[in-house]
């Protein structure tokens, strides 16, 4: 029976079947996947928010929207397709905003992202994805993504002068974790970074106040400049090929 059958009995059978397939290891794997996706791309989102001169409230609303959208899409696709599906955060796509934000407004960026989403949806529904992907060498696609993300890796070493203990400690921790526990290296590196920052007095939790996020609506705006810079950028399509 289809999991979204209108029959109440069909719903109960579907839910019971899904819970029967759950386990502690499966839940732990899902939690780890979410934690890894937060530990890396979130830093790029924060830099993009700073470049766009966003307020803390708007940045919190941005992260809330990304997390909620990924959660709903992941649950829906995993439930209906009966396969482990998690929607990825577009870290390379967000990295494009950092050099563009001083020129483009946040409203134009939202409009361009909506256009990019429609283009990617059209590619997926067209059925010609395999043929389109065959014309793009995977090495070229990987090189384009590396060109976008390389500056973020190099900028980490710029902090060596100001925070030598934190940067050096995390570099050593990364090499150690990547060697001994490669599957959990990102999560362990996050824990190590937090521990080093706390022990060296680099944390300032007195300025952190927990509160509920208030979603903020950002009206989209469309312009040729934003559309050509973001929506039709080759990376928006190439990143799909690399993920595929």
DAHU-V537450 format. One line per field, one symbol per residue. ss: DSSP state (A for helix, B for strand, O for the rest). phi: phi as a letter, one per 30 degrees, with the letter a starting at -180 (. if undefined). Layout:
BEGIN
ss = ???
phi = ???
END
This chain:
BEGIN
ss = OOOOOOOAAAAAAAAAAAAAOOOAAAAAAAAAAAAAAAAAAAAAAAAAAAAOOOOAAAAAAAAAAAAAAAAAAAAAAAAAAOOOOOOOOOAAAAAAAAAAOOOOOAAAAAAAAAAAAAAAAAAAAAOOAAAAAAOOOAAAAAAAAAAAAAAAAAAAAAOOOOOAAAAAAAAAAAAAAAAAOAAAAAAAAAAAAAAAAAAOOOOOAAAOOOOOOOOOOOOOOOOAAAAAAAAOOAAAAAAAAAAO
phi = .ddcdddeddddddddddddddaddddddddddddddddcddddddddddddhddddddddddedddddddddddddddddhbdbbdddddddddddddcddcdddddddddddddddddddddddicdddddddcedddddddddddceedddddddddddbddddddddddddddddcbddcdddddddddddddddciccbddccbdaddcecdcddbcaddddddcdcdeddcddddddd
END
